[in-house]
Amino acid sequence: MESVVAFSAIAAGFMVGMAALGAALGIGMLGSKFLEGAARQPELVPMLQVRMFLMLGLTDAVPIIGIAFAALLMFGNPFLGQLQ
């Protein structure tokens, strides 16, 4: 029982960390490409900015989903019910 809880805590931490790392890399690349596009064609900045913020919101949803699954593992662990 204790090993399931311990491995669930490790899995939750790994999920949150990898989701944050992936979102940080994605948002960093998104911002750099936006700045490149804005430097090349300044007249397209309003259109690019709207699309950047849309993709930023979608990219930011990934760690939120990871945190939800980690919270499920920590507080409502479905694997503990299978042991009893």
N, C-alpha and C positions, 0 to 999 in steps of 0.2 A: 504494500500500500504506500509506504513512504517513498519507494523508488519511483512509483508512478507520479506522485506529486513532485518529486525532485526533477524528473525528466520533463514533466509538464512545465515547470518553472524555467528550465533551460530552453525548452522549445519556445515558450512565450518571449523570453528575452531575445532569442535568435530571430524570431519573426519580427519583432519591433525594430531591432537593429538593422536587419536586412531591408525592411521596408523604408526606414529612414535613409539608409545609404542609397538605395535605388532612387528615391524621390529627390534626394540632394543632387545626385548626378544628373538626373533628368531635368531638373529645374535649372541647374547650372548650364547645361548644354542648350536648353531652351533660351535662356537669357543671352548667352553668347551669340547664338544665331540671330536673335532679334536685334542685337546691337550691330551685327554685321549687315543685316538687311537694312537697318535704319541708316547706317553710314553709306551704303551704296546708293540707296534711293530715298532721300529724306521726305519726298512727297508722299510716300506710301506708309509713313509712320502711323497715322491713325488706324488704317486697316490692319497693319501688322500688330499694333498694340492690342486691338480687340481680340485677334486670334491668339496672341500670346497669353492674354489673361484667361481665355477659354481653356487653352491647353494646360495652363498653370493650375487651374481648378481641377481638371481631370487628373493631372499628375499628382496633385495633393490628396486626392481621394484614396490612392493606394496605401499610404501609411495609416490612414484612418481605418481602412478595412483590416489591415494587419493588426492594429491595436484592438479592434473589435474581436478578432479571432483569438488574440492573446488573452483578452479579458474572459472570453468563453473558456479557455483552457484553465485559467487561474481560479475562476469563481464558480463555474458550472461544468466541471470536468466530466465529459461523457465517458471517459475511460475508467473512472472509479466505480461506476455502476456495473461494469462487466466483471469486476473482481469478486463481487459478493454473490 
